[in-house]
Amino acid sequence: MGTPDGESRMWEVPSWLLTQTAMHAGRLVSDGFAAVDARGYHFRVLATLDEHGPASQATLGRRSGVHLSDLVATINELAERGYVEREPDPEDRRRNVVTITVAGQRQLRRLEKQLVQIQEELLAPLSPEEREEFARLLARLLRHHTR
């Protein structure tokens, strides 16, 4: 596929553009969180606990979108660092309830600041209005495809 001037049209295909941008965004997030000794799953779990309060591991997995096999390792890492506590559910001793700690809330604030810097780098070429429109369009696409 080419244009009259010999340029490839592949660069204009939205799915390709979206994939390439998503890969770059993923690297920025991964590197940005690694710089503060964290991972994306850490942010998702801490943010979910901060927003919704204590939860069972199953509920936390559903709310955060982290698969259970990855969630257990993430909770273990966060618990080792004192960012979450895991205790038996008083209503069902077979389940654990995970709670964010004060240290976990401080870490979440650090990660949020890091994420603001990452977003700034990712969206640098766009004006504030374009950033809003871009986010709105991406959200619309995502809602459509995840119904």
C-alpha positions in Angstrom: 0.0 0.0 0.0 1.5 3.3 -1.0 0.8 6.9 -1.9 1.7 8.7 -5.2 4.8 10.1 -3.5 6.0 6.7 -2.5 5.1 7.0 1.2 3.6 4.0 2.9 0.1 4.4 4.1 0.7 2.1 7.0 1.6 5.1 9.1 -1.9 6.4 8.7 -3.8 3.3 9.7 -5.4 4.0 13.1 -5.0 0.5 14.6 -1.2 0.6 13.8 -0.9 4.1 15.2 -2.8 3.2 18.3 -0.7 0.0 18.8 2.6 1.9 18.4 1.5 4.7 20.8 0.3 2.1 23.3 3.6 0.3 23.3 5.5 3.6 23.8 3.1 4.6 26.6 3.6 1.2 28.2 7.4 1.7 28.2 7.1 5.2 29.6 4.9 3.9 32.5 7.0 0.9 33.1 10.2 2.9 33.2 8.7 5.8 35.2 7.4 3.4 37.9 10.6 1.4 37.9 12.4 4.7 38.6 10.6 4.8 42.0 10.9 1.1 42.6 7.3 0.2 41.6 5.3 -1.5 38.9 2.0 -0.6 37.1 0.2 -3.3 39.1 1.3 -1.7 42.3 -0.4 1.6 41.2 -3.6 -0.2 40.1 -3.9 -2.2 43.4 -3.1 0.8 45.7 -5.4 3.1 43.7 -8.3 0.6 43.8 -7.9 0.1 47.6 -7.7 3.9 48.1 -10.8 4.5 46.1 -13.0 1.5 47.2 -11.6 0.6 50.6 -10.6 -2.9 51.9 -11.5 -5.8 49.7 -11.1 -9.5 49.3 -8.5 -10.6 46.8 -11.1 -11.7 44.3 -13.0 -8.4 44.6 -9.7 -6.5 44.4 -8.8 -8.4 41.2 -12.1 -7.6 39.5 -12.0 -3.9 40.5 -8.3 -3.3 39.5 -8.4 -5.5 36.4 -5.3 -7.4 37.6 -5.6 -11.2 37.0 -5.6 -13.3 40.1 -2.3 -15.0 39.2 -0.6 -11.6 39.0 -2.6 -10.2 41.9 -1.3 -12.6 44.6 2.4 -11.7 43.7 1.5 -8.0 43.6 -0.1 -8.2 47.0 2.9 -10.1 48.4 5.2 -7.4 47.1 3.1 -4.6 48.5 2.7 -6.4 51.9 6.5 -6.9 52.2 7.0 -3.2 51.7 4.3 -2.3 54.3 1.9 -0.8 51.7 -1.0 -3.2 52.3 -2.1 -5.5 55.1 -3.8 -8.8 54.4 -5.9 -10.3 57.1 -8.5 -13.1 57.3 -12.0 -11.9 56.5 -14.0 -12.0 59.8 -17.1 -13.2 57.9 -15.3 -15.9 56.0 -11.9 -17.0 57.4 -11.0 -18.8 54.1 -10.7 -15.4 52.4 -8.3 -12.6 53.0 -9.2 -8.9 53.1 -6.6 -6.5 51.8 -6.3 -3.0 53.2 -4.1 -0.1 52.2 -1.8 1.3 54.9 -0.7 4.9 55.6 2.6 4.0 54.0 0.7 2.6 51.0 -1.3 5.9 50.7 2.0 7.8 50.7 3.4 5.5 48.0 0.2 6.0 46.0 0.7 9.8 46.1 4.3 9.3 44.9 3.1 7.1 42.1 0.4 9.6 41.1 3.0 12.3 40.9 5.2 10.0 38.7 2.2 9.3 36.5 1.5 13.0 36.0 5.1 13.4 34.7 4.7 10.3 32.5 1.5 11.7 31.0 3.2 15.0 30.4 6.0 13.3 28.5 3.6 11.1 26.5 1.2 13.9 25.5 3.9 16.7 25.1 3.1 17.5 21.5 -0.6 18.1 22.2 -2.3 21.2 23.5 -4.4 21.0 26.6 -7.6 21.0 24.5 -6.2 18.3 22.2 -5.2 16.2 25.3 -8.8 16.4 26.6 -10.2 15.5 23.2 -7.8 12.6 22.7 -8.6 11.2 26.2 -12.4 11.6 25.4 -12.1 9.7 22.1 -9.9 6.9 23.6 -12.4 6.5 26.4 -15.3 6.3 23.9 -13.5 3.6 21.9 -12.7 1.6 25.0 -16.3 1.8 26.3 -17.5 0.6 22.9 -15.2 -2.4 22.8 -15.5 -3.5 26.4 -19.3 -3.5 26.6 
